[in-house]
Amino acid sequence: MPRIELITVVKSSKIEIVFNLIRNIDLHKISTKSSKEQAIAGKTSGLISLGETVTWRAKHLGVTQKLTSKVTGYNYPTFFVDEMQKGAFKSFRHEHYLTVKGEDVIVKDIFVYQSPFGFLGKFADFLFLKKYMTNFLIERNKVIKEYAESDKWKEVLKK
């Protein structure tokens, strides 16, 4: 199964703000504007928590898709995991780890997924899918970092 690991350094000593931005449905919509992600069922706004689900509709690789994920692990404000319940992947698990180091919050993402369609899915991973997913996560983390390092976080967390 492909595994993507990313480290994002956020210039903020407020781990709670970073944690809440990561699990904020409204910021997810902002950070995924290129795929026009919309929360259409389950938790559709605000902060998602343990046991809650969200169903997204988005356009990826030219195809409109639906994906439902559930928060299956949660330890505020240092860890949570969301896992696909239904969607285009055979499975995925996205772990988010946060630690404070001096004046920075270190965010570690571990995204493990399995493509459908056996050998064809593995071939797609090799050709383009792993790179696509890595870029998708990097772009999302850039937006989280941008909001956390400025007062923009107040736009989505102080509603």
N, C-alpha and C positions, 0 to 999 in steps of 0.2 A: 504494500500500500504506500502511495506517495505520502511524504511527510514534509511539511513546510515549517521551518522555525524562523521567527523574526524577533529581533530585539529592537525596541523603540525607546529612546531616552527622552523623557519629557521634563523640561525645565520647570518643575513645580515640586514643592515639598508636600503638597496636599494630595495624598494618595486617594482620599475619599472622592475628590472631584474627578480624578482620572478614572477611577473605578466606575463611578456613576456615568461618566461620558461613554465608556465602553459599552455599558449595558443599556444605554438610552436609545429607545426606538426612534425618537425624533432625530437624533444626531445620525443614526444609521441611515435614515432616509436622505439626509443632507450629504453624507459621505459617499453615497452610492448613486448620486444623481445621473451618472453616465449610463447606468443600467435601469434607471427610473424605478427603483425598488419602492414598493408600496406595501405597507402592512395591511392585510385584508381580513385577518381573523386572529382570534386569540388576543393577546396583548398588542394593541395597535398604537399606543402612545405611552410616553413616560418610561419608567424604569422597569425592566423585566427582572424577575426574581426566581428563586428556586421553585421548580415544579410548573412554572408558567410556560406557555407556548406562544409562538408567533408564526403566522403564515405570511410569507412574502410572495408577491407577484413581481417579476422582474424580467427584463430582456437581457439575456446573456448569449453571446455568440450568435446573435441574430434570431434567437428563439425565445418566445415568451414562455416562462416557466413559473410553477408554483413550488415553494419549498416551505415545509413546516419544521421548525426546530424547537427544542425544549431545553430549558436550563435544568441540567441533571446533577450539577455539583455547584456548591456555593459556600464561600467563606469570606464574608465582608471584612475588610476591603482588599483582600489579597488574592482571591482566586474565584473564578467561576468557569464552568464548562457548559457549552451548548452542543447538542447532538441533533442531527437530522432525524426526523420521524417519518417524513414523506418527502420525496423530491427526486430530482434528476440523478443524484448520486446513488450508488448502492448503499453507501453510508458515509457519514463524516462526523468528526469530533473536533471541536475547537476549544482548546484550553487557553485560558488567560491567567497569567501569573503576574502579580505586581509586587515590587519591593521598593523601599526607599533607600537611596544611597546619597548621603549628603543632602544637597538641595534638588536632587533629581528623583523622579519616579521611573523605575525601569520596568517596562512592560515586555513580557515574553509571551509570544503567541506560539502555540503548537497546533497546527492544523493537519489532521490526518484524514485522508479520504480514500474511498474506493469507488472507482468508476464502474458503471454498469457495462454490460456487453463483453465480459471476459477479455480475450486477447485484443479485440478491437478497442475496448476501453483503455487497456494498458498502452496500446499504440498511440491513442489520442493523448494520454498523459505525457508520453515521451515527446510527441510532436508539438503540442501546444497547451494542453490543459494545466499542467503544473505551473508553467510560466504565467498563464492567464490568472490563475488563482493567487499566485505570489504577488503579481502586480495589483490585483484587486485588494488584497490585504494591506499592501504597502500604501496604497492610495487612501484607504480607510484610516490607517494609522496616522497619516499626514494630517488628516482633518481632525482627528482626536487630539493630536499634539497641538495643532493650531488653536483649537478652542481652549485647551487646558493652559496654554502658555499666555493667554490673553484674557480679557474679561468676557470674551464671547461665550464662555461656558455658562454664564448667567442667562443667556438667551434660551438655552434648552433645559437647564436644571432648576431655574427659579420660577417655573410656570405654576 
